[in-house]
Amino acid sequence: MADSGGTADRIERGAGRLLRRWLALLLSLGLIAAWFAQSGWYRLQPGEAGVILKLGRYARTETRTGLHFKLPLPFETVGTVRLSALRRLKFGFSDSQQAQLTESTTTPETAIQTADNNIVNISYVVQYYVGDPFTFVYGMADPEGTLRDAAQSAMREVVGQRPGRDVLIDDRAGIQDAAKSLLQTRLAEYFPGAEQSPFRIDRYEILDSQAPTPVQEAFDDVVSANQDQERAQAEARGDALEIVERARAEGQEIRQQAVAYGDAKLVEAKGEADRFVALLAEYERAPDVTRQRLYLETMEEVLPRAEKLIVEPDTVNLLPLLPLEALSRGGSR
């Protein structure tokens, strides 16, 4: 009976050890399953990218939307970033102040010195997308701070090379384009190796630029005077253009009259020449008659107002002629 009790105890102890082993195995499998379930997969939303590191080293970048599996922690880690989101950096204002940018306030961030040693207050915004996901997530400790410093430096350099009038009135668009180009060049210089720029600049936009408050009134006077000058110059250019067009039209008319006068004189001269040729032919046929005719026509032209009386030579008892026609014309006046 003692042997039977010992055997039962051994069997019971063996079964207990086996049960504990199975329980330990099941528990281990459960922990492994929970480990995989907790850190062995990740989900990407539309427009997101996942940067996977294997034991701290870059492994791959995943951009496909949906559920993805990876090795659980600490073998692989994933950092996600949204690529399609348009991000904004604001300088000189906040979202609540954007509708009130008409009042100029001087701050170290907005006050910039121009090339002609003036101070202007500029409120602007930089819009950008994430460029390289790995560099954006792991390449910098503070991506937004880095971009903010670079954007502010680019704006200050561009504005510092321009006169204040360009910033305030004449060339905002040119300043925006120059600042954007300079910022992109700077960011490319930050990552010259295999790493790509973590930022893709969309645009610079100057929302407001004003002179400091103490000189704002004087600046408004200058702007008003410049506008008056431009208006006066425009009016003067309009008047000058009108005068030039009028003179051009008058000159064209005079030229046409001169051409017409020349053509008329040419025709008249030709007619006179033809008439002389015809008279010459008549003279050659009847010299005396033609000479008498020419004499009479000449006297007609020389004495157009004189009353002419033609008589035969050696005529006697010539009665005087009373100029009734001339007297009647004089009386009618």
VOGULUM-896585 format. One record per residue (C-alpha): x, z, y; chain; residue in three letters. Coordinates in nm, 2 decimals. Layout:
<pt px="X" pz="Z" py="Y" chaine="A" residu="ALA"/>
...
//
This chain:
<pt px="0.00" pz="0.00" py="0.00" chaine="A" residu="MET"/>
<pt px="0.29" pz="0.07" py="0.23" chaine="A" residu="ALA"/>
<pt px="0.43" pz="-0.28" py="0.18" chaine="A" residu="ASP"/>
<pt px="0.08" pz="-0.42" py="0.26" chaine="A" residu="SER"/>
<pt px="0.07" pz="-0.23" py="0.58" chaine="A" residu="GLY"/>
<pt px="0.42" pz="-0.35" py="0.68" chaine="A" residu="GLY"/>
<pt px="0.33" pz="-0.71" py="0.61" chaine="A" residu="THR"/>
<pt px="0.02" pz="-0.68" py="0.82" chaine="A" residu="ALA"/>
<pt px="0.22" pz="-0.54" py="1.10" chaine="A" residu="ASP"/>
<pt px="0.47" pz="-0.82" py="1.08" chaine="A" residu="ARG"/>
<pt px="0.20" pz="-1.08" py="1.07" chaine="A" residu="ILE"/>
<pt px="0.02" pz="-0.92" py="1.37" chaine="A" residu="GLU"/>
<pt px="0.35" pz="-0.90" py="1.57" chaine="A" residu="ARG"/>
<pt px="0.43" pz="-1.26" py="1.48" chaine="A" residu="GLY"/>
<pt px="0.08" pz="-1.37" py="1.59" chaine="A" residu="ALA"/>
<pt px="0.12" pz="-1.18" py="1.91" chaine="A" residu="GLY"/>
<pt px="0.46" pz="-1.34" py="1.98" chaine="A" residu="ARG"/>
<pt px="0.31" pz="-1.69" py="1.90" chaine="A" residu="LEU"/>
<pt px="0.01" pz="-1.62" py="2.13" chaine="A" residu="LEU"/>
<pt px="0.24" pz="-1.50" py="2.41" chaine="A" residu="ARG"/>
<pt px="0.45" pz="-1.81" py="2.37" chaine="A" residu="ARG"/>
<pt px="0.14" pz="-2.04" py="2.38" chaine="A" residu="TRP"/>
<pt px="0.02" pz="-1.85" py="2.68" chaine="A" residu="LEU"/>
<pt px="0.36" pz="-1.88" py="2.85" chaine="A" residu="ALA"/>
<pt px="0.36" pz="-2.25" py="2.77" chaine="A" residu="LEU"/>
<pt px="0.01" pz="-2.30" py="2.90" chaine="A" residu="LEU"/>
<pt px="0.10" pz="-2.10" py="3.21" chaine="A" residu="LEU"/>
<pt px="0.41" pz="-2.30" py="3.27" chaine="A" residu="SER"/>
<pt px="0.22" pz="-2.63" py="3.22" chaine="A" residu="LEU"/>
<pt px="-0.04" pz="-2.50" py="3.46" chaine="A" residu="GLY"/>
<pt px="0.22" pz="-2.41" py="3.72" chaine="A" residu="LEU"/>
<pt px="0.39" pz="-2.74" py="3.68" chaine="A" residu="ILE"/>
<pt px="0.06" pz="-2.92" py="3.71" chaine="A" residu="ALA"/>
<pt px="-0.02" pz="-2.71" py="4.02" chaine="A" residu="ALA"/>
<pt px="0.33" pz="-2.78" py="4.16" chaine="A" residu="TRP"/>
<pt px="0.28" pz="-3.16" py="4.11" chaine="A" residu="PHE"/>
<pt px="-0.08" pz="-3.14" py="4.24" chaine="A" residu="ALA"/>
<pt px="0.03" pz="-2.95" py="4.55" chaine="A" residu="GLN"/>
<pt px="0.34" pz="-3.15" py="4.65" chaine="A" residu="SER"/>
<pt px="0.36" pz="-3.45" py="4.42" chaine="A" residu="GLY"/>
<pt px="0.13" pz="-3.68" py="4.62" chaine="A" residu="TRP"/>
<pt px="0.04" pz="-3.76" py="4.98" chaine="A" residu="TYR"/>
<pt px="-0.22" pz="-3.98" py="5.15" chaine="A" residu="ARG"/>
<pt px="-0.16" pz="-4.23" py="5.44" chaine="A" residu="LEU"/>
<pt px="-0.44" pz="-4.31" py="5.68" chaine="A" residu="GLN"/>
<pt px="-0.47" pz="-4.66" py="5.84" chaine="A" residu="PRO"/>
<pt px="-0.19" pz="-4.71" py="6.09" chaine="A" residu="GLY"/>
<pt px="0.03" pz="-4.43" py="5.95" chaine="A" residu="GLU"/>
<pt px="0.38" pz="-4.45" py="5.79" chaine="A" residu="ALA"/>
<pt px="0.54" pz="-4.20" py="5.55" chaine="A" residu="GLY"/>
<pt px="0.91" pz="-4.14" py="5.55" chaine="A" residu="VAL"/>
<pt px="1.04" pz="-4.00" py="5.22" chaine="A" residu="ILE"/>
<pt px="1.36" pz="-3.80" py="5.18" chaine="A" residu="LEU"/>
<pt px="1.51" pz="-3.74" py="4.84" chaine="A" residu="LYS"/>
<pt px="1.72" pz="-3.42" py="4.83" chaine="A" residu="LEU"/>
<pt px="1.75" pz="-3.45" py="5.21" chaine="A" residu="GLY"/>
<pt px="1.86" pz="-3.81" py="5.21" chaine="A" residu="ARG"/>
<pt px="1.65" pz="-4.11" py="5.33" chaine="A" residu="TYR"/>
<pt px="1.49" pz="-4.28" py="5.04" chaine="A" residu="ALA"/>
<pt px="1.22" pz="-4.51" py="5.16" chaine="A" residu="ARG"/>
<pt px="0.94" pz="-4.57" py="5.42" chaine="A" residu="THR"/>
<pt px="0.58" pz="-4.63" py="5.29" chaine="A" residu="GLU"/>
<pt px="0.32" pz="-4.80" py="5.52" chaine="A" residu="THR"/>
<pt px="0.05" pz="-4.88" py="5.26" chaine="A" residu="ARG"/>
<pt px="-0.28" pz="-4.70" py="5.33" chaine="A" residu="THR"/>
<pt px="-0.41" pz="-4.47" py="5.05" chaine="A" residu="GLY"/>
<pt px="-0.28" pz="-4.22" py="4.80" chaine="A" residu="LEU"/>
<pt px="0.09" pz="-4.22" py="4.70" chaine="A" residu="HIS"/>
<pt px="0.29" pz="-4.01" py="4.45" chaine="A" residu="PHE"/>
<pt px="0.64" pz="-3.87" py="4.49" chaine="A" residu="LYS"/>
<pt px="0.86" pz="-3.62" py="4.33" chaine="A" residu="LEU"/>
<pt px="0.74" pz="-3.26" py="4.41" chaine="A" residu="PRO"/>
<pt px="0.93" pz="-3.03" py="4.64" chaine="A" residu="LEU"/>
<pt px="1.21" pz="-2.97" py="4.68" chaine="A" residu="PRO"/>
<pt px="1.32" pz="-3.30" py="4.53" chaine="A" residu="PHE"/>
<pt px="1.13" pz="-3.53" py="4.77" chaine="A" residu="GLU"/>
<pt px="0.97" pz="-3.45" py="5.11" chaine="A" residu="THR"/>
<pt px="0.76" pz="-3.67" py="5.32" chaine="A" residu="VAL"/>
<pt px="0.71" pz="-3.69" py="5.70" chaine="A" residu="GLY"/>
<pt px="0.42" pz="-3.89" py="5.84" chaine="A" residu="THR"/>
<pt px="0.38" pz="-4.06" py="6.18" chaine="A" residu="VAL"/>
<pt px="0.11" pz="-4.28" py="6.33" chaine="A" residu="ARG"/>
<pt px="0.25" pz="-4.62" py="6.42" chaine="A" residu="LEU"/>
<pt px="-0.06" pz="-4.78" py="6.57" chaine="A" residu="SER"/>
<pt px="-0.13" pz="-4.51" py="6.83" chaine="A" residu="ALA"/>
<pt px="-0.06" pz="-4.60" py="7.19" chaine="A" residu="LEU"/>
<pt px="0.13" pz="-4.30" py="7.33" chaine="A" residu="ARG"/>
<pt px="0.16" pz="-4.21" py="7.70" chaine="A" residu="ARG"/>
<pt px="0.41" pz="-4.02" py="7.90" chaine="A" residu="LEU"/>
<pt px="0.29" pz="-3.91" py="8.25" chaine="A" residu="LYS"/>
<pt px="0.51" pz="-3.85" py="8.55" chaine="A" residu="PHE"/>
<pt px="0.38" pz="-3.67" py="8.85" chaine="A" residu="GLY"/>
<pt px="0.03" pz="-3.60" py="8.74" chaine="A" residu="PHE"/>
<pt px="-0.18" pz="-3.47" py="8.45" chaine="A" residu="SER"/>
<pt px="-0.50" pz="-3.61" py="8.31" chaine="A" residu="ASP"/>
<pt px="-0.71" pz="-3.39" py="8.53" chaine="A" residu="SER"/>
<pt px="-0.52" pz="-3.50" py="8.84" chaine="A" residu="GLN"/>
<pt px="-0.53" pz="-3.88" py="8.77" chaine="A" residu="GLN"/>
<pt px="-0.84" pz="-3.93" py="8.98" chaine="A" residu="ALA"/>
<pt px="-0.68" pz="-3.74" py="9.27" chaine="A" residu="GLN"/>
<pt px="-0.36" pz="-3.94" py="9.32" chaine="A" residu="LEU"/>
<pt px="-0.44" pz="-4.02" py="9.68" chaine="A" residu="THR"/>
<pt px="-0.28" pz="-3.70" py="9.80" chaine="A" residu="GLU"/>
<pt px="0.09" pz="-3.71" py="9.80" chaine="A" residu="SER"/>
<pt px="0.27" pz="-3.40" py="9.66" chaine="A" residu="THR"/>
<pt px="0.65" pz="-3.38" py="9.64" chaine="A" residu="THR"/>
<pt px="0.79" pz="-3.25" py="9.31" chaine="A" residu="THR"/>
<pt px="1.14" pz="-3.30" py="9.16" chaine="A" residu="PRO"/>
<pt px="0.99" pz="-3.53" py="8.91" chaine="A" residu="GLU"/>
<pt px="0.81" pz="-3.76" py="9.16" chaine="A" residu="THR"/>
<pt px="1.05" pz="-3.75" py="9.46" chaine="A" residu="ALA"/>
<pt px="1.30" pz="-4.04" py="9.44" chaine="A" residu="ILE"/>
<pt px="1.55" pz="-4.17" py="9.69" chaine="A" residu="GLN"/>
<pt px="1.54" pz="-4.54" py="9.78" chaine="A" residu="THR"/>
<pt px="1.83" pz="-4.77" py="9.87" chaine="A" residu="ALA"/>
<pt px="1.76" pz="-4.72" py="10.25" chaine="A" residu="ASP"/>
<pt px="1.78" pz="-4.34" py="10.21" chaine="A" residu="ASN"/>
<pt px="1.41" pz="-4.28" py="10.22" chaine="A" residu="ASN"/>
<pt px="1.22" pz="-4.05" py="9.99" chaine="A" residu="ILE"/>
<pt px="0.91" pz="-4.17" py="9.81" chaine="A" residu="VAL"/>
<pt px="0.67" pz="-3.99" py="9.57" chaine="A" residu="ASN"/>
<pt px="0.59" pz="-4.20" py="9.27" chaine="A" residu="ILE"/>
<pt px="0.34" pz="-4.12" py="9.00" chaine="A" residu="SER"/>
<pt px="0.37" pz="-4.34" py="8.70" chaine="A" residu="TYR"/>
<pt px="0.30" pz="-4.36" py="8.33" chaine="A" residu="VAL"/>
<pt px="0.50" pz="-4.51" py="8.04" chaine="A" residu="VAL"/>
<pt px="0.31" pz="-4.64" py="7.74" chaine="A" residu="GLN"/>
<pt px="0.48" pz="-4.69" py="7.40" chaine="A" residu="TYR"/>
<pt px="0.44" pz="-4.72" py="7.03" chaine="A" residu="TYR"/>
<pt px="0.65" pz="-4.56" py="6.76" chaine="A" residu="VAL"/>
<pt px="0.92" pz="-4.81" py="6.66" chaine="A" residu="GLY"/>
<pt px="1.13" pz="-4.71" py="6.36" chaine="A" residu="ASP"/>
<pt px="0.95" pz="-4.42" py="6.17" chaine="A" residu="PRO"/>
<pt px="1.26" pz="-4.26" py="6.02" chaine="A" residu="PHE"/>
<pt px="1.45" pz="-4.24" py="6.35" chaine="A" residu="THR"/>
<pt px="1.14" pz="-4.11" py="6.52" chaine="A" residu="PHE"/>
<pt px="1.07" pz="-3.84" py="6.27" chaine="A" residu="VAL"/>
<pt px="1.43" pz="-3.73" py="6.17" chaine="A" residu="TYR"/>
<pt px="1.66" pz="-3.90" py="6.42" chaine="A" residu="GLY"/>
<pt px="1.59" pz="-3.67" py="6.72" chaine="A" residu="MET"/>
<pt px="1.50" pz="-3.31" py="6.76" chaine="A" residu="ALA"/>
<pt px="1.26" pz="-3.39" py="7.05" chaine="A" residu="ASP"/>
<pt px="1.16" pz="-3.76" py="7.06" chaine="A" residu="PRO"/>
<pt px="0.92" pz="-3.73" py="7.35" chaine="A" residu="GLU"/>
<pt px="1.16" pz="-3.53" py="7.56" chaine="A" residu="GLY"/>
<pt px="1.44" pz="-3.78" py="7.49" chaine="A" residu="THR"/>
<pt px="1.21" pz="-4.07" py="7.60" chaine="A" residu="LEU"/>
<pt px="1.09" pz="-3.88" py="7.90" chaine="A" residu="ARG"/>
<pt px="1.45" pz="-3.82" py="8.02" chaine="A" residu="ASP"/>
<pt px="1.54" pz="-4.19" py="7.96" chaine="A" residu="ALA"/>
<pt px="1.23" pz="-4.32" py="8.13" chaine="A" residu="ALA"/>
<pt px="1.28" pz="-4.10" py="8.44" chaine="A" residu="GLN"/>
<pt px="1.64" pz="-4.20" py="8.46" chaine="A" residu="SER"/>
<pt px="1.55" pz="-4.57" py="8.44" chaine="A" residu="ALA"/>
<pt px="1.29" pz="-4.54" py="8.72" chaine="A" residu="MET"/>
<pt px="1.53" pz="-4.35" py="8.94" chaine="A" residu="ARG"/>
<pt px="1.80" pz="-4.61" py="8.90" chaine="A" residu="GLU"/>
<pt px="1.57" pz="-4.91" py="8.97" chaine="A" residu="VAL"/>
<pt px="1.41" pz="-4.74" py="9.27" chaine="A" residu="VAL"/>
<pt px="1.75" pz="-4.63" py="9.40" chaine="A" residu="GLY"/>
<pt px="1.84" pz="-5.00" py="9.43" chaine="A" residu="GLN"/>
<pt px="1.54" pz="-5.10" py="9.63" chaine="A" residu="ARG"/>
<pt px="1.42" pz="-5.04" py="9.99" chaine="A" residu="PRO"/>
<pt px="1.13" pz="-4.81" py="10.04" chaine="A" residu="GLY"/>
<pt px="0.90" pz="-5.09" py="10.15" chaine="A" residu="ARG"/>
<pt px="0.94" pz="-5.26" py="9.80" chaine="A" residu="ASP"/>
<pt px="0.83" pz="-4.93" py="9.63" chaine="A" residu="VAL"/>
<pt px="0.54" pz="-4.86" py="9.86" chaine="A" residu="LEU"/>
<pt px="0.40" pz="-5.20" py="9.94" chaine="A" residu="ILE"/>
<pt px="0.58" pz="-5.52" py="9.85" chaine="A" residu="ASP"/>
<pt px="0.72" pz="-5.52" py="9.49" chaine="A" residu="ASP"/>
<pt px="0.56" pz="-5.26" py="9.26" chaine="A" residu="ARG"/>
<pt px="0.53" pz="-5.52" py="8.98" chaine="A" residu="ALA"/>
<pt px="0.90" pz="-5.61" py="9.00" chaine="A" residu="GLY"/>
<pt px="1.00" pz="-5.25" py="8.99" chaine="A" residu="ILE"/>
<pt px="0.78" pz="-5.19" py="8.68" chaine="A" residu="GLN"/>
<pt px="0.93" pz="-5.48" py="8.50" chaine="A" residu="ASP"/>
<pt px="1.29" pz="-5.39" py="8.59" chaine="A" residu="ALA"/>
<pt px="1.24" pz="-5.03" py="8.48" chaine="A" residu="ALA"/>
<pt px="1.09" pz="-5.14" py="8.15" chaine="A" residu="LYS"/>
<pt px="1.38" pz="-5.37" py="8.08" chaine="A" residu="SER"/>
<pt px="1.64" pz="-5.11" py="8.17" chaine="A" residu="LEU"/>
<pt px="1.47" pz="-4.84" py="7.95" chaine="A" residu="LEU"/>
<pt px="1.46" pz="-5.08" py="7.65" chaine="A" residu="GLN"/>
<pt px="1.84" pz="-5.15" py="7.70" chaine="A" residu="THR"/>
<pt px="1.91" pz="-4.77" py="7.72" chaine="A" residu="ARG"/>
<pt px="1.72" pz="-4.69" py="7.41" chaine="A" residu="LEU"/>
<pt px="1.90" pz="-4.97" py="7.22" chaine="A" residu="ALA"/>
<pt px="2.23" pz="-4.81" py="7.33" chaine="A" residu="GLU"/>
<pt px="2.12" pz="-4.47" py="7.19" chaine="A" residu="TYR"/>
<pt px="2.10" pz="-4.62" py="6.84" chaine="A" residu="PHE"/>
<pt px="2.37" pz="-4.88" py="6.81" chaine="A" residu="PRO"/>
<pt px="2.42" pz="-4.86" py="6.43" chaine="A" residu="GLY"/>
<pt px="2.19" pz="-4.92" py="6.14" chaine="A" residu="ALA"/>
<pt px="1.92" pz="-4.70" py="6.29" chaine="A" residu="GLU"/>
<pt px="1.66" pz="-4.88" py="6.49" chaine="A" residu="GLN"/>
<pt px="1.50" pz="-4.77" py="6.82" chaine="A" residu="SER"/>
<pt px="1.23" pz="-4.51" py="6.75" chaine="A" residu="PRO"/>
<pt px="1.03" pz="-4.64" py="7.05" chaine="A" residu="PHE"/>
<pt px="0.86" pz="-4.97" py="7.13" chaine="A" residu="ARG"/>
<pt px="0.79" pz="-4.97" py="7.50" chaine="A" residu="ILE"/>
<pt px="0.46" pz="-5.13" py="7.59" chaine="A" residu="ASP"/>
<pt px="0.46" pz="-5.10" py="7.97" chaine="A" residu="ARG"/>
<pt px="0.55" pz="-4.91" py="8.28" chaine="A" residu="TYR"/>
<pt px="0.26" pz="-4.86" py="8.53" chaine="A" residu="GLU"/>
<pt px="0.31" pz="-4.72" py="8.88" chaine="A" residu="ILE"/>
<pt px="-0.02" pz="-4.55" py="8.96" chaine="A" residu="LEU"/>
<pt px="0.06" pz="-4.43" py="9.31" chaine="A" residu="ASP"/>
<pt px="0.36" pz="-4.44" py="9.55" chaine="A" residu="SER"/>
<pt px="0.35" pz="-4.27" py="9.89" chaine="A" residu="GLN"/>
<pt px="0.58" pz="-4.13" py="10.15" chaine="A" residu="ALA"/>
<pt px="0.62" pz="-3.75" py="10.17" chaine="A" residu="PRO"/>
<pt px="0.34" pz="-3.57" py="10.34" chaine="A" residu="THR"/>
<pt px="0.54" pz="-3.47" py="10.66" chaine="A" residu="PRO"/>
<pt px="0.61" pz="-3.84" py="10.74" chaine="A" residu="VAL"/>
<pt px="0.29" pz="-3.99" py="10.59" chaine="A" residu="GLN"/>
<pt px="0.13" pz="-4.04" py="10.93" chaine="A" residu="GLU"/>
<pt px="0.44" pz="-4.21" py="11.07" chaine="A" residu="ALA"/>
<pt px="0.46" pz="-4.43" py="10.77" chaine="A" residu="PHE"/>
<pt px="0.09" pz="-4.52" py="10.80" chaine="A" residu="ASP"/>
<pt px="0.17" pz="-4.63" py="11.16" chaine="A" residu="ASP"/>
<pt px="0.45" pz="-4.84" py="11.03" chaine="A" residu="VAL"/>
<pt px="0.23" pz="-5.00" py="10.77" chaine="A" residu="VAL"/>
<pt px="-0.04" pz="-5.07" py="11.03" chaine="A" residu="SER"/>
<pt px="0.22" pz="-5.22" py="11.26" chaine="A" residu="ALA"/>
<pt px="0.35" pz="-5.44" py="10.98" chaine="A" residu="ASN"/>
<pt px="0.00" pz="-5.55" py="10.90" chaine="A" residu="GLN"/>
<pt px="-0.06" pz="-5.64" py="11.26" chaine="A" residu="ASP"/>
<pt px="0.27" pz="-5.83" py="11.27" chaine="A" residu="GLN"/>
<pt px="0.18" pz="-6.02" py="10.95" chaine="A" residu="GLU"/>
<pt px="-0.17" pz="-6.10" py="11.09" chaine="A" residu="ARG"/>
<pt px="-0.02" pz="-6.22" py="11.42" chaine="A" residu="ALA"/>
<pt px="0.24" pz="-6.43" py="11.24" chaine="A" residu="GLN"/>
<pt px="-0.04" pz="-6.58" py="11.02" chaine="A" residu="ALA"/>
<pt px="-0.24" pz="-6.66" py="11.33" chaine="A" residu="GLU"/>
<pt px="0.07" pz="-6.82" py="11.50" chaine="A" residu="ALA"/>
<pt px="0.14" pz="-7.02" py="11.19" chaine="A" residu="ARG"/>
<pt px="-0.22" pz="-7.14" py="11.19" chaine="A" residu="GLY"/>
<pt px="-0.20" pz="-7.23" py="11.55" chaine="A" residu="ASP"/>
<pt px="0.13" pz="-7.41" py="11.50" chaine="A" residu="ALA"/>
<pt px="-0.01" pz="-7.60" py="11.21" chaine="A" residu="LEU"/>
<pt px="-0.31" pz="-7.70" py="11.41" chaine="A" residu="GLU"/>
<pt px="-0.10" pz="-7.82" py="11.70" chaine="A" residu="ILE"/>
<pt px="0.13" pz="-8.01" py="11.46" chaine="A" residu="VAL"/>
<pt px="-0.16" pz="-8.18" py="11.29" chaine="A" residu="GLU"/>
<pt px="-0.32" pz="-8.27" py="11.63" chaine="A" residu="ARG"/>
<pt px="0.02" pz="-8.41" py="11.75" chaine="A" residu="ALA"/>
<pt px="0.06" pz="-8.60" py="11.43" chaine="A" residu="ARG"/>
<pt px="-0.29" pz="-8.75" py="11.46" chaine="A" residu="ALA"/>
<pt px="-0.23" pz="-8.84" py="11.82" chaine="A" residu="GLU"/>
<pt px="0.11" pz="-9.00" py="11.73" chaine="A" residu="GLY"/>
<pt px="-0.06" pz="-9.20" py="11.46" chaine="A" residu="GLN"/>
<pt px="-0.32" pz="-9.32" py="11.70" chaine="A" residu="GLU"/>
<pt px="-0.06" pz="-9.42" py="11.96" chaine="A" residu="ILE"/>
<pt px="0.14" pz="-9.60" py="11.69" chaine="A" residu="ARG"/>
<pt px="-0.18" pz="-9.79" py="11.59" chaine="A" residu="GLN"/>
<pt px="-0.26" pz="-9.87" py="11.95" chaine="A" residu="GLN"/>
<pt px="0.10" pz="-10.00" py="12.00" chaine="A" residu="ALA"/>
<pt px="0.07" pz="-10.21" py="11.70" chaine="A" residu="VAL"/>
<pt px="-0.26" pz="-10.35" py="11.81" chaine="A" residu="ALA"/>
<pt px="-0.13" pz="-10.41" py="12.16" chaine="A" residu="TYR"/>
<pt px="0.18" pz="-10.59" py="12.02" chaine="A" residu="GLY"/>
<pt px="-0.04" pz="-10.80" py="11.79" chaine="A" residu="ASP"/>
<pt px="-0.27" pz="-10.89" py="12.09" chaine="A" residu="ALA"/>
<pt px="0.03" pz="-10.98" py="12.31" chaine="A" residu="LYS"/>
<pt px="0.17" pz="-11.19" py="12.03" chaine="A" residu="LEU"/>
<pt px="-0.15" pz="-11.37" py="11.99" chaine="A" residu="VAL"/>
<pt px="-0.19" pz="-11.41" py="12.37" chaine="A" residu="GLU"/>
<pt px="0.17" pz="-11.55" py="12.39" chaine="A" residu="ALA"/>
<pt px="0.11" pz="-11.79" py="12.11" chaine="A" residu="LYS"/>
<pt px="-0.21" pz="-11.90" py="12.28" chaine="A" residu="GLY"/>
<pt px="-0.03" pz="-11.95" py="12.61" chaine="A" residu="GLU"/>
<pt px="0.24" pz="-12.15" py="12.43" chaine="A" residu="ALA"/>
<pt px="-0.02" pz="-12.37" py="12.26" chaine="A" residu="ASP"/>
<pt px="-0.19" pz="-12.42" py="12.60" chaine="A" residu="ARG"/>
<pt px="0.14" pz="-12.52" py="12.76" chaine="A" residu="PHE"/>
<pt px="0.21" pz="-12.76" py="12.49" chaine="A" residu="VAL"/>
<pt px="-0.14" pz="-12.91" py="12.53" chaine="A" residu="ALA"/>
<pt px="-0.09" pz="-12.93" py="12.91" chaine="A" residu="LEU"/>
<pt px="0.24" pz="-13.10" py="12.86" chaine="A" residu="LEU"/>
<pt px="0.08" pz="-13.36" py="12.64" chaine="A" residu="ALA"/>
<pt px="-0.19" pz="-13.42" py="12.90" chaine="A" residu="GLU"/>
<pt px="0.07" pz="-13.43" py="13.18" chaine="A" residu="TYR"/>
<pt px="0.27" pz="-13.69" py="12.99" chaine="A" residu="GLU"/>
<pt px="-0.05" pz="-13.91" py="12.96" chaine="A" residu="ARG"/>
<pt px="-0.18" pz="-13.85" py="13.32" chaine="A" residu="ALA"/>
<pt px="0.07" pz="-13.68" py="13.55" chaine="A" residu="PRO"/>
<pt px="-0.12" pz="-13.71" py="13.88" chaine="A" residu="ASP"/>
<pt px="-0.45" pz="-13.59" py="13.74" chaine="A" residu="VAL"/>
<pt px="-0.29" pz="-13.31" py="13.55" chaine="A" residu="THR"/>
<pt px="-0.09" pz="-13.20" py="13.85" chaine="A" residu="ARG"/>
<pt px="-0.40" pz="-13.19" py="14.07" chaine="A" residu="GLN"/>
<pt px="-0.59" pz="-12.99" py="13.81" chaine="A" residu="ARG"/>
<pt px="-0.31" pz="-12.74" py="13.77" chaine="A" residu="LEU"/>
<pt px="-0.29" pz="-12.70" py="14.15" chaine="A" residu="TYR"/>
<pt px="-0.66" pz="-12.63" py="14.17" chaine="A" residu="LEU"/>
<pt px="-0.66" pz="-12.38" py="13.88" chaine="A" residu="GLU"/>
<pt px="-0.37" pz="-12.20" py="14.03" chaine="A" residu="THR"/>
<pt px="-0.54" pz="-12.17" py="14.37" chaine="A" residu="MET"/>
<pt px="-0.85" pz="-12.04" py="14.18" chaine="A" residu="GLU"/>
<pt px="-0.64" pz="-11.77" py="14.04" chaine="A" residu="GLU"/>
<pt px="-0.45" pz="-11.69" py="14.35" chaine="A" residu="VAL"/>
<pt px="-0.75" pz="-11.68" py="14.58" chaine="A" residu="LEU"/>
<pt px="-1.03" pz="-11.54" py="14.36" chaine="A" residu="PRO"/>
<pt px="-1.23" pz="-11.39" py="14.65" chaine="A" residu="ARG"/>
<pt px="-1.17" pz="-11.67" py="14.90" chaine="A" residu="ALA"/>
<pt px="-1.44" pz="-11.92" py="14.97" chaine="A" residu="GLU"/>
<pt px="-1.30" pz="-12.26" py="14.90" chaine="A" residu="LYS"/>
<pt px="-1.42" pz="-12.59" py="15.05" chaine="A" residu="LEU"/>
<pt px="-1.30" pz="-12.92" py="14.93" chaine="A" residu="ILE"/>
<pt px="-1.32" pz="-13.22" py="15.16" chaine="A" residu="VAL"/>
<pt px="-1.20" pz="-13.57" py="15.15" chaine="A" residu="GLU"/>
<pt px="-0.90" pz="-13.65" py="15.37" chaine="A" residu="PRO"/>
<pt px="-0.96" pz="-13.81" py="15.71" chaine="A" residu="ASP"/>
<pt px="-1.31" pz="-13.69" py="15.71" chaine="A" residu="THR"/>
<pt px="-1.46" pz="-13.68" py="16.06" chaine="A" residu="VAL"/>
<pt px="-1.75" pz="-13.49" py="16.21" chaine="A" residu="ASN"/>
<pt px="-1.71" pz="-13.19" py="15.96" chaine="A" residu="LEU"/>
<pt px="-2.00" pz="-12.96" py="16.00" chaine="A" residu="LEU"/>
<pt px="-1.92" pz="-12.59" py="15.97" chaine="A" residu="PRO"/>
<pt px="-2.06" pz="-12.42" py="15.66" chaine="A" residu="LEU"/>
<pt px="-2.23" pz="-12.08" py="15.70" chaine="A" residu="LEU"/>
<pt px="-2.14" pz="-11.86" py="15.41" chaine="A" residu="PRO"/>
<pt px="-2.49" pz="-11.75" py="15.33" chaine="A" residu="LEU"/>
<pt px="-2.40" pz="-11.64" py="14.97" chaine="A" residu="GLU"/>
<pt px="-2.13" pz="-11.41" py="15.09" chaine="A" residu="ALA"/>
<pt px="-2.35" pz="-11.27" py="15.37" chaine="A" residu="LEU"/>
<pt px="-2.63" pz="-11.21" py="15.12" chaine="A" residu="SER"/>
<pt px="-2.39" pz="-11.02" py="14.89" chaine="A" residu="ARG"/>
<pt px="-2.26" pz="-10.81" py="15.17" chaine="A" residu="GLY"/>
<pt px="-2.61" pz="-10.72" py="15.29" chaine="A" residu="GLY"/>
<pt px="-2.72" pz="-10.62" py="14.94" chaine="A" residu="SER"/>
<pt px="-2.44" pz="-10.36" py="14.94" chaine="A" residu="ARG"/>
//
